[in-house]
């Protein structure tokens, strides 16, 4: 992704009973990426991987991973406001690969963010992840925000969506499987 106009975007197959278009508050789900950024900008949102009701939807309204102000964030809309769960401590190092996972645990309603196998943030209270307009499209390498286009500059060699909750053990196991391959 060159940061100008590269993106992968598409619609879920809404006619398929087994669709990945899961948008409710009762299904666990997880987003996982291996990502490396080539820029370290502040106050700019770079979309990595997420879901939205449509391309006009700000941020990733149905859940997704982005970079904002040199930090990884897990983003969603809880039908009252956008929520941003951020890595509170570490700025992203340009040119370094990271394993990033955002999860929504439907049992406790608490989204979580993992970076390089470690839990870095948990949303403080229960939330909803049920955007009324649905989870119609997916975007990789970009995101619209308030009508603007926020293209990613770097590499996203792994991008996965799971219709189940990745546990802390699952996240660590996946990180360990990738860390030597990407020198994390």
N, C-alpha and C positions, 0 to 999 in steps of 0.2 A: 504494500500500500504506500503510495507516494505522497499522501497528505493533500492532494489537490482534488481528485475526483474519483479515485478508485473505491469501489464498494461491491459488496455482494448483498443483494436484497431480493426477497421473494415473499410469496404468499404461502401460507400453510394450505394443505389440501383439506378444505373445510367440508368436502363431500365424503371424506373417508371417516368411517366410524372410529378408526384408530389414529386419528389426527394428533399431531403434536400441538394443536391449537388449544392448550389447556389454560383456561382462565377462570379460576374459581378459588375459593379460600379453603378448599378441603383436600386438594392434591398437593403433595410434596413435589418439588422440582428443583433442579440444580443446573447451573451454567458453569462451564469449565473452559479455560483457555490457557494456552502457552502464548506469551506475548512479549515482544521487545519493541520499545519505542526508539525512534531516531531523533526525537526532539524533547526538550524539557521546558515547555512553556508553562507559564502560570496564568491563572484566570481564563483558561481555555478548556473546553470540554472536548475530549477526543473519544468518539464512540468506538468500542471494541466489538461487543457482541450482545445483542438483546432483541427484545420483542416489543411491538407497538400495535396500537389499533390501526394505525395508518401513518403514512409518511409525514403528515402534518402534526402528529402527536409530539409534544415536547419530550425531550429526554427519552428514556426507555420506559414507557408508562406501564408495561407489563413485566418488567424485570430485565436487568441487564448489567453488564460490566463496562465501565468507562474509566478514563483517566481525567481527573480534574485537579488543577493546581499541583501537579507532580505527585498525585496520590491516586491509588486505585479506589474506585467506588462501586458499590452495588446500589442500583437505582430502581425504584418502583413508585407507583402511584397507589395510594391506599383509599381512593375515592373521597379524600378530603384534601390531600396535599401530596406533592412529590416528596419522597423520602430519599435520603442520601446517606448510606452507611459507608464510612471512609476508614481507610487504614490511618490511624491517628498518629503514627510515629515516624514512618520512613518515607523519604522522598524516593521516587523511582530513579534509578541510575540509567542514563541513556546508554543504549547498546547492550544492555544486560537482559537476558531472558528471565521471565517470571512465570510461575504457575499460579493462576488466580481462579478461585472458585467462589461463586455466590450461591447460597442455598436459601430456599424458603421451606421452613419446617411448619407444616400445616397444623401439627399437634399443639405447639405452643405459640404459633403465629409470629415467631421471631426469625427474621432473616439474619444470615450470618455471612461474613466475608473471611475467606482464608487466602493467605499469600504464602507461597512456598511451603505448603503443608501445615502451616500454623494458623490457628484462629486469631485474627487481628481485631475483629469487631463483631458485636452482637447487638441487634436493635434492642433498645431498652424496654420496650413494652410490646404487647401483642399488636399486630397490624393486619390489614387485609391486603391481599394481592389479587384483587378481583376487579379489574378495570371494566366498567360497564360496557364499553364499546368492543370488547373482545381482544384477542391476541392474534390479530390478523396477519401481521407481517413480521419477518425477521430481518435484521440488518447486521452485517459484519463489516467492520472497518469504517463505519460512519454512523452518524446519528443526527437527526434534525433536532434543534432546540429553539423554540420560539420562532420558527421559520428559517433559522440559519442552518447551514450545513457544517457539520464538524467532522471532518475527515481525519482518519488515523494515518500517521506516518510511521511505518515500521513493519514488523512481521507478526503474523498471527498463524503459525503453522499448525496449531491444534485448536479446534473450536467445537465444543460438544454441548448438547442439551439433553438432560435426563428427565424423564417423567417420574422420577423417584428422588428421595433424599439421599445425597451422599453424606454418610456419617463422617465424623472426624477421622475415624480409622480409614475409611474409603479415600478421603482426601489425602491423607498422609501416604497411603499405599500408592495412589496415582502419582503424587509428587515424587516419591522414590523411584517409580518406574520411568519418569521423564528426566530426572535431574542430571544424570550423566549424559544423556543424549543431547541436552541443550546447555550443558555446563552451567547449571543453576547453582 
